[in-house]
Amino acid sequence: MGLTSIARIITLLVLLSSQGSSRYYVNVAVMENHPMGNEIAAWDLELQESMKEHNVGDHEHSKPTDEMIVDAGYPAETHTVITDDGYILTLHRIPHDAGGTYNRTRPVVFLQHGLLSSSADWVVTGPGKALAFLLSDQGYDVWMGNYRGNTYSNQHVNPDIDKKTYWAFSWGEMAEHDLPTMLSHMMEVTGQDTFYYIGHSMGTLTYYTACNYHHWIQNATRLMVGYGAHTAVPHITSPVFKLLAYFANNLRWISDNFGVDKFLPSNWLIQWWASEVCTVEMISQRICGNVLFLVGGYNKNEMNNTMLPYLLGHVPAGTSVRNMLHYGQSVNTGAWAGYDCGSDQLNLRRWNSTRPPTYKYDVITAPVALFWGENDWLVVPEDEAALAGKLPNLVLNQRVDEDAYTHLDFLWGMHNMEKVYGPTMELMEKY
């Protein structure tokens, strides 16, 4: 690491630690007492070795979702849809279990990924473990969405669209345009007028937001299940979003260090985040260079180490800088609201108002079940409790029975069948 990068880290540490607020507190001593030693430059080596050891770019560890499904012995379909604002999205489907046949009476379930993720989340751990396969085995017609900007949904009907225009979206546009387009297509293809919905992380936020735009969604939902569910996240502990929140109004700094349009954090920034949160276990597993683990945390009790090369081959799956900034705004304001464009003029152009809309909870009338983790960095118990207290039709609010359970464990935890997925499927049978 060069002197410029070291100077940036030192400046950043001084800025954040001087705020006097626990929200922006940075433990400078971490840099001196880190398990890897005092040499900051060691992070360069760690990141390089991570890529070499896991071969995360090879095909074996980064197979597309549909290919993983077929390799597991299940039928796979790939569907393409176009939103009303021109984004081309990809859906993946497992229409029936391995060895089964098409049956239009099978209940339909829609799985929606979270931040920096994709449909691969629901199948990557394989049959008998991944939720999509478990649901298929139980007789469900399983659909998996992909939001704009990720690995599978990165095209637009206008081939000449400029990058700035393409990436000018956040979870608000996903809720307003992407989710209703995908759900409508699923219902049209299957002939079903109701569905189950299971979302993780941002996949819950977008569902609740979509209910503010499209009331037919909650009316068609038999049961909504949220893993790491949230709307506002003012008490977030993830260092990634603490930093985004602090610099949310400094767009030049954001563009220099996170990317101009697509979210591409610089190496020195990843290294600083890693120095703040990486444990000995995280270092030994070579995941300190992966921004998704720095966002969501790591729990050695639930991580199957042999799966790590496959997980790293699929995440992060991509999103926009604006989407990350939108989360940062939520940290700062404590509100569940549309993206603040930064000025009265820009907000008037986007929202026909000088301020973005504040979303409502009373429109979320579908039955909702929540599963939450005590050690979730993105959705801390305080913020989860605030959401649970505002939902008008909450049927379950279940703490996962493990103190160390964190945000990404909902996807890849080794004990999910007994702790989360089993209880989810039992509840689904009642609706």
Summary of the structure (lengths in Angstrom):
residues: 431
radius of gyration: 20.9
end to end distance: 55.4
largest distance: 63.6
contacts: 1464
relative contact order: 0.14
helix: 45%
strand: 12%
